[in-house]
Amino acid sequence: MTRKHNYDSPILVTGAAGAVGGIGRNLTEFLLARGQKVRALVRREDERAEALRRVGAEVVEGDLTDLASMHRAIEGCRRIYFGMSVSAAYLEATVNTAAVARHHGVEAFVNMSQMTVSQMSITETTDSPQHKLHWLAEQALSWSGLPVVTVHGRVDQTGALRPHDGHHVQPHRRSTDEHARLCEAPCR
């Protein structure tokens, strides 16, 4: 069942063609099925970008660390779902996206982070450089002035089979549902 669009502007989903985890891709398809307009940010034009077009996404090619790319991607969007694979450029990409989002008056910024980061603080950290980048990115987002919701992810959000008590079970779609509701919800 398709719903009427709640907004005229699309929801920007970064990492929409991602192969690792597939959260952005799954969320894109889920939001489209709910009648939302989605602008899918991809790093390159390939078969994954074309598949997103076939399901109804507006696809824009860009780089999260490039200001011009992000202006093209964010302009006209009121809500963003930000997710990115672990990368040395993670902090730069997060801050760049947040700065451009603030410039364009984004009303909701949903940040996909890592579960471990929720256990870190200014006095307690981890040796993992990736976890530190995620934690620093969360700090920068909290200072950005944007309405940010951070989701601390778990492995079962990928939609792949996962081990549970020695058996393989199909994970539920609850995580995708929750992410979609965060993207769809108006900020108050």
Sequence and secondary structure as in RCSB ss.txt:
>XXXX:A:sequence
MTRKHNYDSPILVTGAAGAVGGIGRNLTEFLLARGQKVRALVRREDERAEALRRVGAEVVEGDLTDLASMHRAIE
GCRRIYFGMSVSAAYLEATVNTAAVARHHGVEAFVNMSQMTVSQMSITETTDSPQHKLHWLAEQALSWSGLPVVT
VHGRVDQTGALRPHDGHHVQPHRRSTDEHARLCEAPCR
>XXXX:A:secstr
     S SS EEETTTT  SS HHHHHHHHHHHTT  EEEEESS SHHHHHHHHTT EEEE  TT HHHHHHHHT
T SEEEE   S TTHHHHHHHHHHHHHHTT SEEEEEEEGGGGG  SS   S HHHHHHHHHHHHHHHS S EEE
EEE GGGGSS EEETTEEE   SHHHHHHHHHHHS   
